[in-house]
């Protein structure tokens, strides 16, 4: 039986954190001893992790750098077979701590975003030095996992790390409880009122999601066909997006209902799931929608969406930041009859069972080295 520990800054309800929670469940079902170690006990998934019965340790590190000696000591004491980390700054700490601890734990760092784009979108000095830090620290890890081939290519270009050292393993998305979750009642009246079709978008209200382009595209769509839009999520751009909605005359057609614990009932009833991002490391919501048999439209952004959609075979792609092209893709989707079973079959490539198997195979290879 392998012991696997997950390392994160906290348990915020983000994509990487949710991915780790799914993996933890999958590893446990395969007989692994699973635990968690975090810098701080906070975040929207904290109670979920506690309720799942996993061992949860906290380093009580207010800043990421302060976690280095604490994680080193934790590794010396706990000595799991594998420590799987995410979030770049914590990956750096994990690689350094593993090297300094002398523990036999295999450190596996995972990148869930397009690192060059992520760094460019942030103002802090901590992001300007990521490339050399990764180039120095990541070789000390036993493995580097990246969630898409495009994101791995970007990581190699940006940091100078060897592309051959990177393992591409997609995020686990589809879990056995999907049919029950999809069948749950709609949590928003628009998706059950028999009115005009509803597009759904989901993500933090931040610039990289580029929801302004989506609002502009919807305004164009509505000149040709009735349609509405739900943007699921919270974030610092809310007020600016509400102001843009008013300027575009979309107050009756667009709602920002906030965060939903489970968006699947929304996705299942949408006319399409829309991703307008400037970049995505993977594209979790695209797979979630495909698993519902729901059509998808995405920007052809770096790096995950085009891979998930196989360059447009399973959903329409539009150039980043092009409201005209996005509007055309949305209209084409409204006017087409989707093969929903074909979309569901594509999502089977991203089941929890399939991804857990790939991770366990990686762990076995690391153990034999």
N, C-alpha and C positions, 0 to 999 in steps of 0.2 A: 504493500500500500504506500503510495507516494503522499508526501505532505506538501501542500501548496499554500503559500501565503500571498495575499494581494496587498500591494503598497500604494497608497494614494495620499494626497495632501489632506483630504477630508472626504466626506460622503455626500457631496453635492449631487443633485439630480441631473448630471450631465451625461453626454453620450458615452464617454469612457467609463464612468462610474456604473452606468446601467449595464454596459457590456461586461464589466467585471462581475457584477451581481449575477448575470446569467451564467457566466463561466463558472462561478463558484458553485452554483446549483448543479450544473452539469458535471463538474469534477466530483462533487459529493456523491452524486448518483452513480458514478463510476468507481466508487470506493476510496476516493482520495480523502485524506484528512485536510480540511480547509480552514484557514484562518485569515484574519485581516490585521494590518497594522497601518495606522494613519497618523499624520502629524497632529491633527486636531479633531476632537469629537464634535463634529457639526455637519450640517447639510441635510437635504431633504430625504436622503435614503438611510439616514442613521437608524431610525426606528425599524425600518424594513430589515436591515442587516442584523440588528439585535434580535428581532422576532424570528429570524431564520435559524437561530441557534448556533451561528458560527462564533468561534472565539474571536474577540475583538480587542486588540491592544492599541493604546494611544501613546505616542511619544511625547506629547505635550510640548510640541515645537511651534512657537509662534511664527517663526520664519523658516522657510525651507532650508536655508543653510544651517540653521541650528539643529536640524534633524540629523545631520551627518554623524556626530559622535553617538547620538542616541540610537540610531538605526544600526550602527556598527555594534554597539553593545547588545542590542536586541538580537541581532543575527548570531552573536557568540552564545547567547543564552538559548534561543529558541531553535536554531539550526534546522529550518525547514529544508526539504529537498530542493524546492524551487521557490524563489521570490519573484513574482510577476508584478512589474510596476508599470504605471502610465503617467502621463503629463510630463513634458520634457524636463522641467526643473527637478522633479522627483526622480525621473530616470537617472539623471546625473548623480543625485545623492545615492540612489540604489547601487549604481555601478561603483562609485567610490567606496561606499560602505562595505560592499561585498569584497572589494580588493583589500581594504584595510582590516577587515574582521578576521581574516584567516579561516573563516567557517567554510565548510564544504558545500554550502548552498549555491546552487546555480542561479545566477541573476539573469532574468530575462526582461529586457526593457521593451516597451511597446509604444509605437507612435501611432496616434489616431487622427493626425491632421497633416496638412501640407505645411511642413515646418517653415519653409522659406516665406510663404505667404502669411503664416501666422506671425512670424517674427516681424515682417514688414508692416503688419497692421497694428503693432503695439509700439507705444512711445518710449517705454522704459529702457534704461540702459541694459537691464538684465536680458533683454531680447536681442540686443545688438551683439552680444558676445556668445550667443548660443552656438553658432557654427564651430568656432574653435574649441569650445568646451565639449561639445558632442564628439568632435574629432579626437579629442584626448581621452574622454571617459568611456564612450561606448565600446571601444575594443576590449575593455576590461569585463564587459558583460559576457555571459556564456552564449547569448543569442540576442538578436535584434529583430523584433517582429513589427511589421508594418501592415496596415489593414488593406492596402491596395497597391498594385504594381506601380501605378503612377506616383503615389506618395513615396514609395521606395525609391523610384528614380529621382524624385525631387530631393529626398534626403541625401542620396549619394552625391548629387550635384552640389547641393548647398553646403554640405559638411566635408566633402572629400573622403567620406567613408567608402569602403569597398561595397559595391552593390551585391557582390556574390555572398557577402556575410549576412545579408538580410533575408528573412523568411517572410513571405507574403501569406498571411492568414486573415481572411475577412472576419468582420464582426459576426458573432452569432446573433441572429435576429428572431427566427421563427422557432417558437417553443411549443410544446405539446398542448398548452392551454389556449392556443390561438382561436380555435373554433368557438369556444365558450366566450372568450373576450370579444370577438367580432360580433357575436349574436346579442351582446348586451344592448339595452335600450340606448338610443341616441341621447347624449347629454346636452344637445343644443337643438332648440325647436326648428331651426331652419332646415335641418336634415330630416325632418319628419312632417313638414307642413304642406307638402305637395306643391310648393312654390317653384320658382326658377332654380335651375341647377346651381350647386354650390361647389366652388373650388375650396380646397383646404390647403393651407401652408402651415408649417410648424417649425419653431426654432426660437432662439433668443432674439429679442428685438435689438439687434446690434448691426453695425454697418456691413459686416461681411455677409450677412444674409440677404442684403440688398432688397428689402421689401419695398422701397420706393419704386424701383423698376417694375415690380409686380403690380403695385397700385396703378401705375401709369398704363401697364398692359391691360389691366382689367377695365380701365376707363375706355380704352379702344374697343375691347370686346363688346362692351355694353352698347356701343353704337350700332352693332350688328346683331346682337342676340342678348336676351335677358340672362343675367348671371350674377351670382353673389360670391363673396369671399369671406372665409373665416381664417384669421391668422392666430394660431395657437402659440402662446408663449408670453413671457414677460421680459423686460429689459430696458435699458436706458434710453432707447430711441422711441419709446411709446408716444410721448408728447409730440415729437416731430412728425411721427407717422399719422397721428390724429389730425394734426394741422394740414398735412398733405391730403389726407382723405377729404377734408372739408373743401380745400382748394379745387380738388378734382370733382366735386359734386357727388361723392360716393358715400355720404353719411348713412344712407338707407341701404347700401349694398355691401358694406364692409364692416365687419365687427372684429374687435380684438378682445375675445372673452377671457384671456389669461391662460394660466397653466392648467392642464388636465393630467391627472395621474396616469390615465390610460387613454391614448388618443385613438386606439383601434376602432371603436364604434363610430368615431367621426370619419376616419379614413374609409371604412367599409361603405359608407353611404354617400361619399363625395362623388361629384362628377369627375374629379381628378385630384390627385395630390400634386402640388406644385412646389418645386425647389427653385428659388431665384438666386442662389448663393454666388458669391464671387469665387469661393473655393470651398471644397469639402474634402476631408480626408477619406471619408467613406461614402456616406449617404444613407444613413440608417432609415430615415423615414421612407425613402424610395422602396426599400425592401419590405418594410411594414405594409405599405400600400399594395405592392405587388402580391403579397401574401393574402390580402383581402380580395384580390381580383380587381382592384381599382386601377384605372389608367393613371399614368404618371407623365408629367412634363417637367423637364429640368433644364437649367442652363448647362451648357457643355463646359463646366468649370473644372479646373484641376481639383481632384483627380479621380474621385470615386464614381460619380454618376455615369459617365460614359462606359466604364467597365461593367457596372451593374446592369445597365441597359443595353450592353453589347453594341455600342455605337449607334443606338437608335432602334435596334431590333425589338426592344420591349417597351419603348416609350419615346416620346418626341424630345429632341434636344434643340436648344436655342442658344445663340451666342450670349456670353456674359454681358449684362448691362444694356441689352438691346430690347427695348420695350416693344418695338414694332414686331420683331421676330417672335418674341414671347407671346404677344397677342395672337399672331397667326397660329402658333402651335396650340394655344388654348382653344381657338375656334375650330381648328381641325379635329381636336380631341372631342369637342362637343358634338361634332357632326359625324363622328365615326362610331361604328359598333365594335366594342372591344371583345376580343376573345379572352374572357376572364379566366378560363381554365388554363390557358397558355401562360398568362401572367402568374397565376398561382404556382405553376410548375417551375417557372424561373426562380421563384422565391425559395424553392426546396434546396437550391444550392447553398443557402445561407441558414440552414437549420442549426439549432444548438448542438444536436448530436453530431452532425458532420464536422463542425468547427472544433468541438471538444476532442474528437478523434484526431484531428490534425495537431492540436496542442499536445496531446498525450504522446503522439508519435514523435514530436519534437523533443519532449522531455526524455523519452527513451533514448533518442540519439545522443542527447547531451550526457546522459548517465553512462553511455558506453564509451565516451571519449576518454 
